Amino acid sequence: MKWFFFLVAFLPFSLLNAQVKISGKLTDNKGKSISGASIALASTYDGTTTDSTGKFVFFTSEKGSHFLEVTMTGFDSYIKKLVIEAEPIELNISIKELITELNAVVISAGSFEASDKKKTTVLSSLDIVTTAGANADITATLKTLPGTQQVGDMEGLFVRGGTATESKIFIDGNLVNNFYYSSLPGIATRGRFNPFLFKGTVFSSGGYSALYGQALSSALVLESTDLPLKTEASLAISVIGGGGGIQKLAKNKKASWGLTYNYTNLALAFAVIKQKQDFYKIPQYHELDANFRFKTKNGGFVKYYGYGSWNQLGFRAQDIDSSTLQNAFSLQNLNTYQNLNWRENIGNGWKSFVGLSFSTNKDDIKNELQDPNDNKVLITDPAGYALKNFMVKNRAKYAQARVVFEKRLAGINAVRLGADQFYSDEKTIYTLFTGREFTSEVKDNLTAGFAEADFYITKDIAAKLGTRVEYSQIMKSWNAAPRISLAYKFDKTSQVSFAYGIFYQNPETKYLPSLHATLGYAKATHYILQFQRLKNQRTFRTELFYKNYNALYKTEPNSNGLLLAANNGGRGYAKGVEVFWRDKKTIKNLDYWISYSYLDTKRDYLNFPGSRAPNFAATHTASLVLKKFSLPLKTGFNASYNFASGRPYYHLAFDPSKNKYAVKDEGKTINYNSLGFSLNYLPNLGKKESKSFIVWVLSITNVLGQKQVFGYNYASITERKIPITPASKRFVYIGCFLSFGVDRTQDTINNNL
């Protein structure tokens, strides 16, 4: 019995003495301790993990040659051969941190990005449809971000002192030429496309990638959705129309198709909400879209999206040169857009992206000068009255072919190269009151090649280098546009980025018919410095920017003040600072963001008699957006307040003695203020047995009815001027949206609908 107790007491010590101690310290390649790493002998149970200081110690009874393995998420693997004898082994091990999408710095200067892949999400599809006052319009929501202007009388994105034509929009890499509905006098039209078509959004207010071009100011890049989660149907009914659709997922979940139709008629809305214009043809819209998507055998994906719309409207407005006459304006539009995309794995780490798009646009515009009884009148003296009777027919076709090849190098380094081919054909027939027709047609083939590389020197330092080369057939000239972006991460939450780039753009079509021989590309050079901090669902970012314009288009009048020629003699600049703050954490179920922009810009272009601030640019703009969801009430409450300081306005009159335009009248509009509010009520929230998802929506723009003046129209015959104001003080929308087959309740809660 005594021997038994002796063995029990002595055995652990004898075994311990027979084992060998293996200890040491684990650090990264910068000498910092790594905690929580696994240290073990391969094919044994002997090992441990490093402590908070990176130290480790364990014992083994193994003898001879063995391999020591070190593993840690986010770091390169480490294997070392050990010869274990009787003596303790002490090691100092250093392993290299891997650069991954989760820990690497993100190059973000000039860009707001939201997608399924990026951690720098700023605005999602739900953000767009629940931003009060935006009425689910993509670009209206983007106007709450810094860098954009609150322009209410013209559609488009006005970014950092640039015109709307200087911002381009792309879907799956392909340019969209008619993203907005056709222009109307003094009324900003909205975008054609539904925000839920897209899973990713990159809005670059400057310094964008070399993969895109022909935009002096900014690029909005939209990525369409892939396969739906399951088969679903939708139905929408509102005070302005209705629609429905279906998305059918194949049984093998590798393919889907979809079809949607929407009809809009503003008769009821205009009957309740008084419009400044007298609509004798109530706006009506028919829209149809279709899609199909499928996975390929090699892990690729094919997507097709087709869209078609037909709309018409007509309204009368007071003629600026008379107190009794009126102008009757009518528009009929037919628009189509087709987009086919194919991404594929082609071997050896290479991926290909092929895109084809084709679109058409047909506008029939008519304007008549009418008396108070709505009868057409023809006044030939002065002739300016007669010229208000005209017709315009515009026919346009656009096509694009695109190919991009991408290869991942070591880590997440990557190289991309590719080419674009653009074709455009725009024909306009202008008919005078006499019946005489003037026809202009512009055709162009634009060829572009580009290359871009992402370099991650460390997980904290990254660079994006690229260049784009273009050739325009109509101008018979080349351009080369180098671009570079750099980023440095201070810690896990903060980074600084810098972007530089040169950007070129063709002249607008209206300046080209007989003048293209004398015109070249307009040019802009961007410099952007950004600081960004992301922590605990809070985002802070600020940017300094400077943009230099060269070769802007100047127009030269003849002795009658009409356009005679154009040249590239214009210049300009834009500089400023922007701040953005978003907080989803501080107040429970409250998501809000604040943006502010300061802009100093001047340009000498078109018929400007010198350098001055353009009439679409405000010095100060700011937005406050709030979203709060109440689970007990099953309701989301959304509000937004947008502010912009007064914009400059000018009356440029032709001076025959100097053969140029002179400023006859100028000033600044009143400040822009607008409060938007919306409610989203989900009656079946929390009902597990429900097979449908229902949302009731109430939205009001400019709730307080604040006065807004966007500028002034000047008479061409008399001395009158009339302020440009919204069509109505406010607009109210009420609608119900139903989806069947997919329960989106949790998405709603998670995104603070």
N, C-alpha and C positions, 0 to 999 in steps of 0.2 A: 504493500500500500504506500509505503514511503517513497519507493521508486516511481510509482505512478505519479504522485504529486510533484516529484522532482522533474520528471519528463514534461509534464504539463507546464510547469513554470519555466523550464529551460528552453523548450522547443522554439517558441517565438523568437527568442534572442539568438538562438543558433541559426534559425532561418534568415533572420535579418542580417546577421553577420555574413551569411553565405551570399546575400544579394549585393548588387552593385548600385551605387547611388549615381543617378544621372541628373544633373542640375544645370542651370544657366539662366540666360536672359534673352528675351526676344524683342527686337526693335525693327522699325521700318528703315528705309534707306536714308531717312533724314535723322536717324538716331532717336526717334520717339518710341516710347514703350508701347507695346501692343498687348492688351489684355483680352482674355477670353479665347485665345487661340488653342487649338488642339495639338498636343505634343505626344507622339506615340511611336512605339516600335512596330514596324509593319508585320502583319500576320501574328500578332500577339495581343494579349489583353493589357499589356503594361503601358501606362501613359498617364497624362494629366492635362490640365489647362493652365494657362498663364494667369497670374494674379493681376491686380490693378497696376502693379509696377512693371509688368512684363516678365516677372521671374517665374521659374518653374522648378519642380523637384519631384522625382519619383524613383522607385527602386525596382530592379529586375533581377531575376534569377537566371536569365538567359545568358549564354556564353557563346563566344565566337563572333562571326560576322553577321551584322543585322543592319537594316535600313531604318533610320529615324525620319519620320514624316511630320511635317508641320503644315497644318491647314488652317486657313482663316478666310472667311468670306470677304471678298474685295481685295485679296492679296494673291500674289503669285504663289504657286505651290513650291515646297522646299523639301528635298530629299538628300540625306547625308549618310554615307556608309560609316558605321561604327564597328570597331573591334572591341568587344566586351571581354575583359579579363577580370582581375581582382581589384584593380584600382578604380576609384570614383572618376567619373567623367564630367567635366564642366565645359559648357559651350556658350559662346556668344553668337547668336544667330540673327542675321539681318535679312528681311524679306522685302520684296518690292510691292508697293501697292498698285493694284490694277486700276486702269482707267475704265470706268463703266458709265453708262448713261445715268445711273443712280447717283454717282458721286462726282461726276465731272462737272467742270464749269460749263455754263450754258452761254453761248454767244447770243446776246439779246439786244445790242445797241440798235435803237430805232424800231424795234419790233415788239408788238404785243401778240402773244401766241396762246392759243387754246387748242388742245387736241387730246386724243386718248393716250398719247405717248409721253408728252412733255409734262414736267413737274411745274413749269412756269405758267400754268393755266391762268388766264385773266378773264376771258369772257367765253362762256359756252353757249350752246343753242338755247338752253333754258334762260340764261341771262338775257339773251336778245329778246325773247318773246315776253319776258316779265319785266322789262325795263319800262317804267311808266312814261307815257308821252311818246314812245317810239313806235307804237302800233305794230310791233313785231317786224319792223323794217331793219334789215341788217345795218345799213349805213346810218340810219337815224340813231341806232344804239351806239355806233362807233363815234358819233358826235359828242358823246359824253366822256370820251377819252381825250387826254391832252394832245395838242397838235392839230386838232380839227376845228373847223369854223362852223358857227351856227348860221348857215345861209338858208333862208326860207323861201326865196323866190326863184331859185335855180336848183335842179337836182345835181347830185354828185358829191364827191368828197373833196373838200377844199382843205388842203393840208400844208401847213407851214408856209403860207404865202403863195402857194401854187393854185392855178386854176383847176376846175373840175376835170378838164381834159388831160391834166398832168398826172392824174391818178388812174391806174388801170386795175381791172379786176379779172382774176383767173379762177377757173374751176378745173381741178385736177390737172393743173399746168397749162390749160388752154385758155387763151384770151377770150373774154366775153365782150363783144362790141356794143351790144344794146342791153346792158344789164338793167337799165332803168326804162320805164315807159316813156314814150315820145314826149318831147318838151312841149310845154304850154306857156303862153305869154304870162309872166308874173306868177306862175304856180310851179312849185317844186314837185315833180313826180317821184314816186317811190320805186324801190327795186322790184323786179319781177319774181324773184325766187324765194321759196320758203326756207326759213332758217334751219328747219329740221331735216333738210336735204343733206346737211353737212355735219361731219363729225369733227372736223378740224378747221381752225381759223387762224391765219397769220396776217395781222395788219401791220405793215411796215410803214411808218411815217417818214422813212428815209433810210438810205444805206442798205437797200435790200439786195438779195442774192443775185449773182450773175446769171442764174437760170432764167431770169426774167428781164425784160427790157421795154423800151418805148414808153417810159413814164418818167418825167422829170422830177416828180415829187414823191409818189408813194405807190405801193403795190398791196392789194388785198388778195390773198391766196386762200381759196376755199377748197377743202378736200371732202368729196362726197362720201356718204356712208357706204358700208359694205353690206353683208347679208343681214336681214332682220333676225331678231331672236327667235321668232316663230311667226306663223301666219297671223295676220291681223287685218282688220278693216277699220275704217274711220268715217265719221260723219260730222259735218259742221253746219250749223244753222245760225245766222246772225241777222241783224237789222239791215245789212247791206247785201245779203245773198246767202249762198249755201254751196255745199259740195260734199264729195265723198271719194273714197279710194280704197284700194286693197293692195296688200303686199303678201304674196304667196310664196312660202318657203317650201322647197322640195323636201320629200321624205328623207333623203340622204343628207339634208342640210348642207348641200354643196352648191345649190343654185336657187335663185328666186326671180320673180318678176313682179312688177307693180304697175298700177294704172290709177290716175287721179284726175278728177274733173272738178272745176270750180266755176261758179257763176256769180258775178257781182253786178248789182244794180243799186245806184245811189238815190233812187227816187224817194224812198221813205225817209232816209237821212236828210236829204235836202228839203223835204217838206217840213221837217221839224226844226232843222238848223238853218237859219237864213244865210244864204251865200251872197257875197258881194257881186258876183256875176249872175246874169240871168241865163240859166241853162235851158235852152229850148230843145236840146237833145241831152237827155239825162245820160251820164256816163254809164256804159255797160261794158262788161268784160267777160269773155269766154276763154277759159284756160284749160288746156289738156296736157298732161305729161305722162310719160311711160318710161319704164326702166327694166333692164334685166341684168343679172349678175351671176357669175359662176366661177368656181375654182377650177384650175387646170390640174393636170396630172402631176406636174412638176412643182406644185406649191404656188403657182402663180394665180392671178386673178384678172378677170375681164369684167368691165363695167360699161354699160351703155345708159345714157340719159337723153331723152328727147322731150322737147317742150314746144308748144305752139299756143299763141294767143291771138285773139281778135277783139278789138275794142273800137268804140266810137263815142263821140261827144260833140256838143256844140253849145256855145254860150255867147251872149251879147254883153259888151262892156262899153261904158261911155267913151266916146272919141275924145282924145285929149285936145284936139284943135277946135272943138265945138261944144257948146252947152246943150245942144239938142240932138246932134247926130250920135250914132253908135256904131261900133264895129261888131259884126257877127263873124265869129271864128268857129270853124268846124274841123275836126280831125277824124280820120279813119285809119286804123293801123292794123297790119298783119305782121306777126313776128314768129320766126321759127328758130330753134337752136338744137343742134345734135352734137353729142359728145361721146366718143368711144375711146376707152382707155384699156390698156393691157399691160400689166406688170408681170414679169416672169423671171425665174432663176435660170440662167443660161450656162452655168457651170463655172468651175474654178473661182468661186466666190463672187462672180459677176451677176448683177441684176440688170434687166432692161425695163424701160418704161416707154411705151409707145402710145401716142395720143393723136386722134383725128377729130377735128371739129368743123362744122359747117353751119352757117346761120344766114338768114335772110331777113330783111326788114323792108316793109312797104308802107309809106306814109302818103295819104292824100289829104292835102290841106287846102282850105278855101277861106278867104276873108272877103267880106262885103261891107261897104259903108251903107248904113241904113238910116232912114228917118225914124221919128218916134213911133210910127205905125208899122215898123219892121219891114218897110219896103226899100228895095235897093235904090240908091241914088248915085248919079254920076255927075260930079262937078269937075269941070276941066280947067277952071280958072279960080284960084291957082291950081296948078297941075298936081300939087301934093295930095289933094283930096282924091283925085281920080286914081292915083297910084295905090290907094288903100283897097282897091278892088283887084284881087289877084288870086291865082291858084298855084300851088306847088305840088309836084309829084316827085317823090324821092324813092328810088329803088336801089337797094344795096345788097351785095352778096359778099360774104367773108368766108375764108377757109384757112385752116392751119393744119400742118403736119408736124409732129414733134417726136423726137427720139432722145432718150437719155440713158446712158450706161453708168452704173455705179458699182464700185468695188470697195468692200471693207478691207482695210489693211490691218496692221497689228493693232490690237485693242479696238477702239472705236474710231480710229483714223479712217478716213474715206476719201475717195476721189470720184468725181462725177464729170462727165463730158457728154456733149450732145449737140443737137442742131434743131433749129426751127425754120419752117418755111411758111410765110404768110402771103395770102392772096386777098386782095380787096378790089371791088368794083362798085363804085358809087356813081349813080346817074341821077341828075336833077333836071326837071323841066319846069321852068318858071314861065307862067302865062300872064301877060299884062291885061289890063282892062280892055285893050284894043283887040285882044285875041292873038297878039304876036307872042311867039314862043322863043325863049332862050334856053338852050340845052348845054349842059356841061357834064362831062364824064371823066372820072379819074380812076385809072387802073394802076395798081402797083403790085410788084412782087418784092417782098422783103425777105432776105436770107440772113440767118444768124447762126453763129457757132459759139459755143461757150465751154469753159472748163472751170472746175472749182474743186478745191481740196480742203478738207478739215484736218488740222494737225493738233493733236493733244500732246504737248511737250511733257506735261505732268497733268495730274487730275485738276490742278489749280490754274494752269496756263494753257490757253488754246488760241488757235488762229484759223481763220477762214480766208483763203486766198482765191481769187477768181478773176476772170476776164471774159468779156463778151465782145464779139466782132459782128458787125452788121453791114449789109450792102442793100441799098435801095435802088431798084431799077429806075424809078421815076426821076430820082435825083442823080443817078449815075455816080454815086459816091459811097465810100466806106467810112466806118467809124470804129474805134477801138476803145473799150471802156473797162479799165482795170478797177477792181474793188478789193478791199481788205477789211477784215474785222478782227479785233483782238479782245481777249477777255482774261481777267485775272480774278481768282476767287480768294478772298481774305480768309474766310472760314466756311463752315457748312451753310451759313445763311446769307453772306454778303459777297458781292462781287462788283467789279468795275469793268466796263466794256468801252471800246472805241471802234468807230466805223468810219471809213473813208471810201468814197466811190465817185466815179464819173458816170453820168447818165445822159443819153441822147434821146431825141424824139423827133419824128417827122412833123411837118407843118399840118395844121388842120386842113381837111379837104377843101374847105371853102376858099382857101388861099392858093390852091394848086392849079385849077383848070388851065390857066394861060400863063401862070407865073412860076411854075416849078423850075424852069430853066435857071432862074436867078436865086432860088432858095436852097438852103442847106439845112442841116440838122440844128435844132436848138439844143443847148448844152447846159447842164447843171452839175455842180461839184458839191458834194455833201461832206461835212465834218460833224461827227456826233460823239459826245462823251456822256456815258451813262453810269449811274450808280444804282444798284438794286439790292434790296434786302428782303428775303422771304423767310418768315419764321412764325410758327404757330398759327397758320391760316391768316397771316397778315402779310401784305405786300406793300413795300415802299419803293418807289423808283423816281429818279429825277434825271433829266437830260438837259445838257447844253448843246445847241446846234448852231451851225452856220452853213448857209447854202448860197453859193455864188452862181448867178445866171449869166450866160453868155450866148450871143447869137439868137436872142429872142426876135420875134417877128415884128417888124415895123411896117405900117401901111402908109403909102404916099397918095394923097388925093390929086385929082386933076383940078382944073379951074372951077368946076361945078361942085367940088367937095366930094365927088364920088371916088371910090377906090380905083386907082390907076395901076399901082405896082406895090410889091412888097419886097422887103429885104431882111437880112439878118443883122441889122444894126442895133437891135435892142439889148439892154443889159438890166441887171437887177441883183438884189440880194435879199436874204431873209435870215434873221438870227433871233435867238430867244432862249428861254428856259421853261421847262415843263416839270410839273410835280404830279405824282399819282399815289394815292393811298387807298388800300382796300383792307377791310377788317371783317372777318367772319367769326371771330373768336370772343371778343370782349363782352358783347351782350348776347345772351342766349337767343338763338333763332333770329338774330338780326345780322344781315349782311349789308354792308354799305361801302361805297367808294366815293372819294373826293378827287377831282382833278382840277388843275389850274395851268394855264398857259400864258406866257408873255411873248408877244410877237412884235418885232420891229422889222418891217419889210417895205421896200420901195422897188419900183421897176419902171423902166422906160420902154414901153412896147406898144404895139398897134398904133393908134393915132394920138397917144399921149404926147403933149408938147414938152416933155422933160421927165425927170424922175420923180415919182410920187407914189404914195401908198395906193394899191388897187382897191376898188370899191367893194370887194368881197372879204377884206381882211380887217379884223378887229384886233386892237392891241391887247386887250385882256379878255380871256374866256375862262369860265369856271362851271363845274357841274357837281351836284351832290345827288347821289342815287341811293335809295334805301329800299331794302326788301326784308320784310318780317313775316314769318309764317307762324300761325297760331293753330296748334294741334286741336285744342278743345273746340275752336270755332271752325276748324277745317278750312281755313281761309288764309290766303296770302295777301298781305297789304304791301303795296309798292308805291313809291313816290320818287319824283325826280325834280330838281330845280336847276334850270340852265340859265346862265348869264353870259352876256357878251357886251363889251363897251361899244359905243357908237361906231359905225362904219363910215368911212369917207364917201362922199358922193360928188360928182362933177357934171357940169354941163359944158361939153366941148363943142364950140361953134367954129365953123370954117371961116378963116380970114383970107379973102381972095388976094389982098395986097401982099401978104406974106406967103401965100400958097401953103398954109398949114393950119392946124387947129389951135385954138386958144381957149383957155379956161374962162368961160363967161359967168359961171356961177359954181360955187362949191360950198361944202360944209360937212357936218357930221350928223348922222341920224341919232335918235334917242337910243339909250341903252336897251338891249334886248333882255327881256325877262320872261320866263315861262315855267309854270308849275304843272307837272303832270301827275296823275293819280290813277291807280288801277287796283281792282280786286280780282282774286282768283279763288273761286269757291269749289270745293271738291265734296259733293254730297255723299258719295259712297266710300269715302276714306275710312279704312279700318274694317270694312266689311269683307271678310275673307271669302265668303261665298259669291261675291260679285264677280262676274265675268266681263265686266265692262269698266272703263275708266272714263269718268265724266268731269269736265271742267266748265264752270260758268265764268264768263269774263265780263267785267265792266271796266272800261277805260275812258278817261277824260283827258284831253290835251288842253293846255292853257286854262286850268281850272278857274283862275281868278279873272280871266278875260283881260289880261294886261295888254295895253296898247303896244303894237309892234310895227315898226317901220323899217323896211329893208333897203330903202333907197328912194329915188325919185325918177319918174319919167318926164322928159321934157318934150314939149310940142315942137314940131318941125316947121309949122306955119305961123302959129301965134306965139305969145310969150308965156304961156301957161306951163305950170309944172304940177304934177300929181304924185302924192306919195304912193309907194308900192307897199301894200299891206296884205295880210293873209286873206284868203277867200272867206273865212269866217273867224270869229273871235275864239271859238273853241269847237271841238269835235267830240261827240260821245259815241262810243261803240259798245254794243251789247251782243254777246254771242255765246253759243254752247258748242263744245267740242267733245265728241265721243269716240273712243277707240275700243275695239273688241278683239280679244285674243291675247293681249299683252297687258299685264297689270303694271302700270308705271307709278304706283303709289310710293314705293320706297325711293325711286328716283326723285319724285317730287319733294319728299321730305328732305332727302340728302342735299338737294340743290336749293333748298329754301325758296321754293316756288312762291 
